[in-house]
Amino acid sequence: MLAWNDLLAAFALYLVLEGLLPFVTPRGWRQSLLQMTRLSDGQLRVIGLASMLAGVVLLAWVRS
């Protein structure tokens, strides 16, 4: 069963990972964001869906 501590630890890890690129390469991170603004809504949805599915598969694999 998922405890609150697990959820908070996962969120903390998410924040660490999200902060890596802007810290290591701010210019590259900014260029990536600018390129993302040029994508259509459909393209962004597909990227978001793929990311969520990869996360669910990874979580299921880790928890099994």
Long-range contacts (C-beta under 8 A, 24 or more apart in sequence): none
